[in-house]
Amino acid sequence: MHRIANSLSYKTFLSTIGKLIVFSVLTINLAACKGLVNSDTKSAEQRADSAAAQKPLVMEVIAKSGSLDTALLFKAIRESSIPETAVYNWNNRYVIFGKIADTEFTKSLILAKQPDLDVKVYRDKFYEFSREKHCQPNGLASEWDHTILTANLVQDSVLQQEYLDYHATQFEKWPELSKGFCNANFQQLLIFRNGRQLMLVISIPKGESLDKLNPKTTENNPRVDEWNKLMAKYQEGIEGTKPGETWVFLKPVK
């Protein structure tokens, strides 16, 4: 009887161990599945942030009604580890230009105490002139100042596509523009898009003046004037601009 009891206890022990092993395997598999699901269900914003962590982008904060509390805005910017020098303003719009590690986190901080604000992220950089790539010799400056402008594309999908197509082939079909940018000592020129709104970033050597440099783009270079006239039919001012006003300058917030 004693041996039978021991045998039964041993079988019970093995059965219990087996169940524990099965349970553990199921738990591990379930956790792995959850991990895959969580990975797959990450927001598009989080995936884009991760893929473009080292690339600058544009975030626009718009006060649709009432006023924007700039103290709260800058508090959110500091908590997001974004330099305060990255902020620009025009009327009721504030723009952040630079590397933003987590746009969702930054948006949540901005909207936490000002939920009536509209926050837009511009990730679609469809055009990039780079002095390093397009100028010989490149003469890159060690520090840059940025000028940011904004405008809308016209409300015509065909014309919008024409505008994008022109920029996609500009370096091949309109090389005079790159020559003009090189002559003006532009360090980079970026254009971002969100819907039909455009954000243009012009980077120049720190301490230089865009008013002084920009005329050099057209010196002995009439094709630049031709390009500018051609592009005018695709662009119009954003909400709040004056009649006939297209591109508006956002000024650095000090």
Residue frames as qw, qx, qy, qz and C-alpha x, y, z in Angstrom:
[[0.000, 0.886, 0.465, 0.000, 0.00, 0.00, 0.00],
 [0.322, -0.773, 0.095, 0.538, 2.81, 2.37, 0.84],
 [0.377, -0.149, 0.592, 0.696, 4.44, 1.77, -2.56],
 [0.190, 0.612, 0.689, 0.339, 1.11, 2.24, -4.37],
 [0.135, -0.920, -0.285, 0.233, 0.53, 5.52, -2.53],
 [0.359, -0.589, 0.316, 0.652, 4.01, 6.71, -3.42],
 [0.352, 0.165, 0.705, 0.592, 3.42, 5.75, -7.04],
 [0.078, 0.801, 0.576, 0.145, 0.14, 7.68, -7.10],
 [0.247, -0.868, -0.055, 0.427, 1.78, 10.71, -5.48],
 [0.399, -0.333, 0.498, 0.694, 4.57, 10.61, -8.07],
 [0.259, 0.446, 0.707, 0.484, 2.05, 10.43, -10.93],
 [0.067, -0.905, -0.410, 0.089, 0.11, 13.30, -9.43],
 [0.360, -0.698, 0.177, 0.594, 3.35, 15.27, -9.14],
 [0.362, -0.031, 0.629, 0.687, 4.23, 14.61, -12.80],
 [0.140, 0.681, 0.663, 0.276, 0.73, 15.56, -13.90],
 [0.183, -0.909, -0.220, 0.304, 0.93, 18.81, -11.95],
 [0.381, -0.498, 0.383, 0.679, 4.35, 19.65, -13.41],
 [0.329, 0.267, 0.713, 0.559, 3.07, 18.92, -16.90],
 [0.039, 0.846, 0.527, 0.073, 0.11, 21.25, -16.42],
 [0.282, -0.830, 0.019, 0.481, 2.41, 23.98, -15.14],
 [0.398, -0.224, 0.551, 0.698, 4.67, 23.61, -18.18],
 [0.217, 0.534, 0.697, 0.428, 1.71, 23.78, -20.58],
 [0.118, -0.910, -0.367, 0.149, 0.33, 26.81, -18.72],
 [0.369, -0.657, 0.213, 0.623, 3.73, 28.53, -18.87],
 [0.359, 0.055, 0.646, 0.672, 4.10, 27.89, -22.60],
 [0.095, 0.727, 0.629, 0.257, 0.59, 29.21, -23.25],
 [0.239, -0.887, -0.184, 0.351, 1.31, 32.29, -21.14],
 [0.387, -0.437, 0.400, 0.707, 4.56, 32.99, -23.00],
 [0.273, 0.309, 0.705, 0.577, 2.86, 32.52, -26.37],
 [0.027, -0.848, -0.528, -0.025, -0.01, 34.78, -25.32],
 [0.301, -0.790, 0.029, 0.533, 2.44, 37.47, -24.20],
 [0.370, -0.168, 0.565, 0.718, 4.28, 37.19, -27.50],
 [0.169, 0.574, 0.700, 0.390, 1.02, 37.52, -29.39],
 [0.146, -0.906, -0.331, 0.220, 0.09, 40.57, -27.36],
 [0.376, -0.564, 0.269, 0.684, 3.48, 42.06, -28.18],
 [0.292, 0.155, 0.672, 0.662, 2.85, 41.55, -31.86],
 [0.016, 0.772, 0.614, 0.164, -0.61, 43.04, -31.61],
 [0.259, -0.853, -0.129, 0.435, 0.67, 46.05, -29.67],
 [0.375, -0.321, 0.452, 0.743, 3.41, 46.51, -32.27],
 [0.201, 0.371, 0.719, 0.553, 0.91, 46.31, -35.10],
 [0.104, -0.824, -0.546, -0.107, -1.52, 48.69, -33.42],
 [0.366, -0.430, -0.069, 0.822, 0.97, 51.47, -32.75],
 [0.319, 0.842, 0.251, -0.355, -0.33, 54.71, -34.16],
 [0.688, 0.593, 0.151, 0.390, 0.87, 55.87, -37.55],
 [0.029, -0.949, 0.183, -0.256, 2.29, 58.92, -35.80],
 [0.667, -0.613, 0.422, 0.039, 4.43, 56.78, -33.47],
 [0.859, 0.141, 0.372, 0.322, 5.76, 54.66, -36.32],
 [0.454, 0.803, 0.074, 0.379, 6.55, 57.77, -38.36],
 [0.293, -0.905, 0.274, -0.138, 8.30, 59.37, -35.39],
 [0.805, -0.373, 0.429, 0.172, 10.43, 56.28, -34.90],
 [0.777, 0.377, 0.330, 0.381, 11.39, 56.09, -38.57],
 [0.347, 0.742, 0.070, 0.569, 12.19, 59.80, -38.82],
 [0.596, -0.711, -0.235, 0.288, 13.63, 60.44, -35.35],
 [0.529, -0.371, 0.163, 0.746, 16.70, 62.17, -36.76],
 [0.245, 0.385, 0.486, 0.745, 14.91, 64.19, -39.45],
 [0.081, 0.201, 0.283, -0.934, 13.45, 67.66, -38.89],
 [0.002, 0.544, 0.772, 0.329, 9.75, 68.19, -39.35],
 [0.118, -0.268, 0.026, -0.956, 7.20, 70.94, -38.78],
 [0.175, -0.519, -0.811, 0.206, 4.47, 71.14, -36.15],
 [0.071, -0.371, -0.156, -0.913, 1.90, 73.93, -36.37],
 [0.135, -0.453, -0.747, 0.468, -0.24, 75.10, -33.45],
 [0.066, -0.387, -0.372, -0.841, -3.29, 77.18, -34.40],
 [0.090, 0.298, 0.620, -0.721, -5.52, 79.12, -32.01],
 [0.025, 0.436, 0.744, 0.505, -8.88, 78.78, -33.75],
 [0.306, -0.797, -0.329, -0.403, -10.79, 80.72, -31.13],
 [0.590, -0.801, -0.005, 0.105, -9.64, 82.87, -28.25],
 [0.165, 0.855, -0.484, 0.084, -5.94, 83.26, -27.56],
 [0.886, 0.088, -0.403, 0.211, -3.02, 80.91, -27.15],
 [0.555, -0.810, 0.187, 0.012, -1.21, 80.89, -23.81],
 [0.588, 0.652, -0.449, 0.167, 2.42, 81.07, -24.95],
 [0.280, -0.591, 0.667, -0.356, 3.67, 80.28, -21.43],
 [0.838, -0.040, 0.484, -0.249, 1.89, 76.91, -21.56],
 [0.818, 0.565, -0.106, -0.028, 3.11, 76.33, -25.11],
 [0.309, 0.710, -0.577, 0.258, 6.73, 76.89, -24.15],
 [0.559, -0.415, 0.629, -0.345, 6.32, 74.73, -21.05],
 [0.927, 0.203, 0.275, -0.152, 5.19, 71.86, -23.30],
 [0.643, 0.699, -0.293, 0.114, 8.11, 72.52, -25.64],
 [0.072, -0.679, 0.663, -0.307, 10.63, 72.41, -22.81],
 [0.724, -0.204, 0.585, -0.303, 9.13, 69.19, -21.45],
 [0.902, 0.405, 0.144, -0.048, 9.49, 67.70, -24.95],
 [0.640, -0.405, 0.354, 0.550, 13.21, 68.61, -24.97],
 [0.504, 0.654, 0.355, 0.439, 12.71, 70.94, -27.94],
 [0.378, -0.117, -0.095, 0.914, 14.82, 74.14, -28.03],
 [0.124, 0.755, 0.435, -0.475, 12.78, 77.31, -27.51],
 [0.002, -0.539, 0.385, 0.749, 14.60, 78.80, -30.50],
 [0.158, 0.113, 0.895, 0.401, 12.67, 76.33, -32.70],
 [0.156, 0.667, 0.687, -0.245, 9.42, 78.34, -32.38],
 [0.106, 0.057, 0.346, 0.930, 8.10, 80.78, -35.02],
 [0.165, 0.573, 0.652, -0.468, 4.91, 82.85, -35.16],
 [0.051, -0.133, -0.403, -0.904, 2.49, 84.53, -37.57],
 [0.524, -0.333, -0.191, -0.760, -0.82, 85.89, -36.30],
 [0.773, -0.347, 0.271, -0.456, -2.63, 83.06, -34.49],
 [0.963, 0.191, -0.188, 0.033, -0.19, 80.39, -35.67],
 [0.349, -0.741, 0.573, 0.022, 2.91, 79.04, -33.96],
 [0.883, 0.371, -0.284, -0.036, 5.28, 76.71, -35.76],
 [0.617, -0.593, 0.506, 0.107, 7.92, 74.40, -34.32],
 [0.761, 0.574, -0.301, -0.044, 10.67, 73.37, -36.73],
 [0.060, -0.631, 0.753, -0.175, 13.25, 70.77, -35.79],
 [0.446, 0.055, -0.893, -0.011, 13.63, 67.21, -34.54],
 [0.609, -0.317, 0.254, -0.682, 10.63, 66.17, -32.46],
 [0.004, 0.241, -0.968, 0.070, 11.21, 62.73, -30.96],
 [0.024, 0.382, 0.918, -0.106, 7.55, 62.03, -30.12],
 [0.140, -0.245, -0.268, -0.921, 4.95, 64.22, -31.81],
 [0.531, -0.514, -0.611, -0.283, 2.05, 62.51, -30.00],
 [0.548, -0.436, -0.460, 0.546, 3.62, 63.26, -26.62],
 [0.191, -0.068, 0.005, 0.979, 4.27, 66.88, -27.59],
 [0.295, -0.372, -0.485, -0.735, 0.73, 67.28, -28.93],
 [0.563, -0.544, -0.623, 0.013, -0.73, 65.86, -25.72],
 [0.432, -0.348, -0.321, 0.768, 1.27, 68.33, -23.63],
 [0.014, 0.077, 0.208, 0.975, 0.19, 71.28, -25.79],
 [0.434, -0.372, -0.526, -0.630, -3.47, 70.26, -25.74],
 [0.400, -0.262, -0.790, 0.384, -3.58, 69.27, -22.05],
 [0.101, -0.548, -0.463, 0.689, -4.66, 72.71, -20.82],
 [0.264, 0.485, -0.157, -0.819, -5.61, 74.24, -24.18],
 [0.505, 0.176, 0.840, 0.086, -7.80, 71.61, -25.86],
 [0.473, 0.775, 0.312, -0.280, -9.35, 74.10, -28.29],
 [0.021, -0.699, 0.518, 0.493, -6.07, 74.44, -30.22],
 [0.904, 0.416, 0.025, -0.099, -5.51, 72.78, -33.60],
 [0.389, -0.637, 0.611, 0.263, -2.16, 70.94, -33.83],
 [0.848, 0.515, -0.026, -0.119, -0.92, 69.81, -37.25],
 [0.595, -0.478, 0.537, 0.361, 2.22, 67.83, -38.08],
 [0.596, 0.727, -0.226, -0.254, 3.97, 68.23, -41.44],
 [0.707, -0.330, 0.592, 0.201, 5.89, 65.06, -42.27],
 [0.744, 0.512, 0.385, 0.189, 5.47, 65.09, -46.04],
 [0.174, -0.732, 0.336, 0.567, 8.75, 66.68, -47.15],
 [0.787, 0.485, 0.377, 0.058, 8.36, 66.51, -50.92],
 [0.531, 0.770, -0.093, 0.340, 11.23, 68.83, -51.86],
 [0.644, -0.685, 0.104, 0.325, 14.77, 69.30, -50.57],
 [0.521, 0.755, -0.240, 0.317, 17.60, 71.45, -51.89],
 [0.780, -0.557, 0.046, 0.281, 20.86, 70.68, -50.11],
 [0.143, 0.917, -0.361, -0.092, 23.94, 72.86, -50.50],
 [0.505, -0.467, 0.720, 0.096, 26.09, 69.86, -49.62],
 [0.674, 0.228, 0.693, 0.115, 24.58, 67.85, -52.47],
 [0.509, 0.746, 0.411, 0.126, 23.83, 70.45, -55.13],
 [0.109, 0.980, -0.165, -0.002, 26.64, 73.05, -54.86],
 [0.875, -0.033, 0.041, 0.480, 30.32, 72.72, -55.76],
 [0.330, 0.043, -0.821, 0.464, 32.18, 73.64, -53.67],
 [0.358, -0.631, -0.676, -0.129, 29.49, 73.39, -51.04],
 [0.114, 0.380, -0.254, 0.882, 30.87, 75.93, -48.55],
 [0.536, -0.585, -0.595, -0.130, 28.61, 74.71, -45.74],
 [0.148, -0.653, 0.303, -0.678, 28.25, 77.05, -42.76],
 [0.267, 0.048, -0.873, 0.405, 28.73, 75.63, -39.27],
 [0.106, 0.418, 0.680, -0.593, 25.56, 77.31, -37.92],
 [0.019, 0.375, 0.643, 0.668, 22.31, 78.18, -39.64],
 [0.302, 0.248, 0.371, -0.842, 19.37, 80.52, -39.25],
 [0.172, 0.347, 0.886, 0.254, 16.01, 79.38, -40.59],
 [0.328, 0.153, -0.019, -0.932, 13.30, 81.40, -42.31],
 [0.199, 0.291, 0.935, -0.024, 9.86, 79.77, -42.42],
 [0.348, 0.145, -0.188, -0.907, 7.06, 80.74, -44.78],
 [0.332, 0.264, 0.896, -0.135, 3.64, 79.23, -45.38],
 [0.408, 0.236, -0.279, -0.837, 1.03, 79.29, -48.15],
 [0.721, 0.196, 0.593, -0.300, -1.73, 77.10, -49.56],
 [0.160, 0.022, 0.795, 0.585, -1.96, 75.21, -52.79],
 [0.460, 0.037, -0.174, -0.870, -5.04, 76.19, -54.81],
 [0.617, 0.064, 0.665, -0.416, -8.16, 74.06, -54.39],
 [0.764, 0.491, -0.223, -0.353, -7.69, 72.10, -57.59],
 [0.850, -0.291, 0.432, 0.081, -6.33, 68.56, -57.40],
 [0.797, 0.502, 0.153, 0.301, -5.01, 68.64, -60.98],
 [0.204, 0.875, -0.221, 0.379, -3.05, 71.84, -60.38],
 [0.608, -0.678, 0.392, -0.131, -1.81, 70.52, -57.04],
 [0.917, -0.014, 0.338, 0.210, -0.37, 67.46, -58.77],
 [0.586, 0.721, 0.001, 0.370, 1.23, 69.65, -61.44],
 [0.182, -0.891, 0.315, -0.273, 2.93, 71.64, -58.69],
 [0.773, -0.443, 0.454, 0.005, 4.30, 68.48, -57.08],
 [0.874, 0.330, 0.248, 0.257, 5.45, 67.14, -60.44],
 [0.328, 0.878, -0.154, 0.313, 7.34, 70.34, -61.21],
 [0.369, -0.780, 0.465, -0.200, 9.22, 70.03, -57.92],
 [0.910, -0.143, 0.386, 0.047, 9.92, 66.33, -58.46],
 [0.785, 0.383, 0.243, 0.422, 11.77, 67.13, -61.71],
 [0.001, -0.997, 0.026, 0.067, 13.14, 70.57, -60.86],
 [0.495, -0.640, 0.475, 0.345, 16.77, 69.55, -60.43],
 [0.596, 0.104, 0.666, 0.437, 16.82, 67.87, -63.86],
 [0.335, 0.675, 0.535, 0.382, 14.64, 70.28, -65.88],
 [0.041, -0.956, -0.064, -0.284, 15.31, 73.56, -64.06],
 [0.784, -0.123, -0.253, 0.554, 18.98, 73.36, -62.93],
 [0.192, 0.563, -0.044, 0.803, 19.16, 77.16, -62.94],
 [0.562, -0.724, -0.116, -0.382, 17.22, 77.21, -59.68],
 [0.872, -0.365, -0.099, 0.310, 19.85, 75.19, -57.84],
 [0.561, 0.308, -0.020, 0.768, 22.49, 77.49, -59.34],
 [0.148, -0.713, -0.065, -0.683, 20.61, 80.48, -57.94],
 [0.759, -0.633, -0.102, -0.117, 20.32, 78.91, -54.49],
 [0.832, -0.094, -0.075, 0.541, 24.04, 78.15, -54.53],
 [0.323, 0.510, 0.018, 0.797, 24.85, 81.73, -55.54],
 [0.380, -0.718, -0.055, -0.580, 22.70, 83.02, -52.66],
 [0.145, 0.353, -0.788, 0.483, 24.55, 80.80, -50.18],
 [0.793, -0.273, 0.011, -0.544, 21.37, 78.97, -49.19],
 [0.187, -0.396, 0.882, -0.175, 22.30, 76.00, -47.00],
 [0.111, 0.236, 0.962, 0.082, 19.08, 74.10, -47.55],
 [0.440, 0.034, -0.089, -0.893, 15.55, 74.62, -48.78],
 [0.052, 0.163, 0.980, -0.099, 12.75, 72.30, -47.68],
 [0.488, -0.116, -0.170, -0.848, 9.06, 72.19, -48.53],
 [0.096, 0.130, 0.941, -0.296, 6.61, 70.24, -46.34],
 [0.421, -0.188, -0.412, -0.786, 2.92, 69.65, -47.01],
 [0.138, 0.225, 0.870, -0.417, -0.11, 68.85, -44.89],
 [0.401, 0.701, 0.547, -0.221, -3.24, 68.70, -47.02],
 [0.515, 0.714, 0.226, 0.416, -2.90, 71.69, -49.29],
 [0.229, -0.965, 0.130, 0.002, -0.93, 73.85, -46.86],
 [0.774, 0.393, -0.244, 0.432, 2.79, 74.25, -47.52],
 [0.501, -0.832, 0.124, 0.203, 5.64, 75.05, -45.14],
 [0.678, 0.619, -0.170, 0.357, 8.81, 76.39, -46.76],
 [0.648, -0.695, 0.104, 0.293, 12.06, 76.39, -44.79],
 [0.574, 0.721, -0.187, 0.341, 15.04, 78.39, -46.08],
 [0.748, -0.577, 0.011, 0.329, 18.28, 77.93, -44.13],
 [0.429, 0.812, -0.171, 0.357, 21.11, 80.45, -44.44],
 [0.580, 0.130, -0.504, 0.627, 24.40, 81.00, -42.58],
 [0.411, -0.714, -0.477, 0.305, 23.81, 82.25, -39.04],
 [0.268, -0.605, -0.043, 0.749, 23.86, 86.04, -38.86],
 [0.153, 0.064, 0.567, 0.807, 23.18, 86.54, -42.57],
 [0.392, 0.394, 0.285, -0.781, 20.10, 88.33, -43.95],
 [0.516, 0.374, 0.755, 0.157, 17.66, 86.65, -46.32],
 [0.300, 0.903, 0.195, -0.238, 16.77, 90.09, -47.76],
 [0.062, -0.784, 0.501, 0.360, 20.42, 90.48, -48.70],
 [0.358, -0.234, 0.868, 0.253, 20.97, 86.96, -50.04],
 [0.586, 0.450, 0.652, -0.171, 17.72, 86.28, -51.89],
 [0.440, 0.814, -0.077, -0.371, 18.32, 88.73, -54.81],
 [0.109, -0.568, 0.760, 0.297, 21.43, 86.72, -55.68],
 [0.597, 0.172, 0.782, -0.038, 19.18, 83.85, -56.81],
 [0.558, 0.731, 0.388, -0.054, 18.09, 85.86, -59.85],
 [0.078, -0.800, 0.362, 0.471, 21.37, 87.61, -60.77],
 [0.257, 0.469, -0.706, -0.464, 22.01, 86.82, -64.45],
 [0.061, 0.064, 0.995, -0.052, 19.48, 84.04, -63.97],
 [0.447, 0.003, -0.129, -0.885, 16.11, 84.87, -65.61],
 [0.532, -0.124, -0.803, -0.239, 14.90, 81.26, -65.35],
 [0.190, -0.227, -0.751, 0.591, 14.39, 81.78, -61.61],
 [0.293, 0.229, 0.136, -0.918, 11.97, 84.65, -62.34],
 [0.527, 0.061, -0.608, -0.591, 10.27, 82.43, -64.92],
 [0.396, -0.151, -0.890, 0.165, 9.88, 79.67, -62.33],
 [0.003, -0.245, -0.566, 0.788, 8.45, 82.04, -59.72],
 [0.429, 0.178, -0.142, -0.874, 5.87, 83.37, -62.18],
 [0.536, 0.002, -0.770, -0.347, 4.92, 79.83, -63.18],
 [0.307, -0.174, -0.854, 0.382, 4.50, 78.70, -59.55],
 [0.184, 0.026, 0.271, -0.944, 2.24, 81.67, -58.70],
 [0.598, -0.076, -0.385, -0.699, -0.79, 80.02, -60.34],
 [0.650, -0.135, -0.748, 0.021, -0.55, 77.04, -57.98],
 [0.382, -0.189, -0.607, 0.671, -0.42, 78.99, -54.71],
 [0.236, -0.723, -0.254, -0.597, -2.68, 81.20, -52.63],
 [0.062, -0.473, 0.525, -0.705, -2.66, 82.71, -49.15],
 [0.302, -0.254, -0.885, 0.246, -3.73, 80.86, -46.03],
 [0.290, -0.794, -0.516, -0.140, -6.63, 81.98, -43.87],
 [0.425, -0.787, -0.147, 0.423, -5.99, 85.48, -42.52],
 [0.470, -0.091, 0.326, 0.815, -3.86, 86.77, -45.40],
 [0.225, 0.611, 0.064, -0.756, -4.63, 89.97, -47.26],
 [0.752, 0.600, 0.242, -0.126, -6.01, 89.96, -50.83],
 [0.583, 0.755, -0.280, 0.108, -3.17, 89.16, -53.21],
 [0.234, -0.681, 0.664, -0.203, -0.91, 87.99, -50.38],
 [0.877, 0.137, -0.440, -0.136, 0.45, 84.46, -50.82],
 [0.733, -0.011, -0.521, 0.437, 3.54, 83.48, -48.82],
 [0.356, -0.869, 0.064, -0.337, 3.70, 84.85, -45.27],
 [0.436, 0.431, -0.640, 0.464, 6.77, 84.89, -43.03],
 [0.746, -0.605, -0.279, -0.018, 6.74, 83.33, -39.58],
 [0.125, 0.787, -0.411, 0.443, 9.05, 85.22, -37.26],
 [0.555, 0.016, -0.727, 0.404, 11.24, 83.60, -34.58],
 [0.527, -0.772, -0.231, -0.269, 9.66, 83.92, -31.14],
 [0.385, 0.418, -0.525, 0.634, 12.10, 85.46, -28.67]]
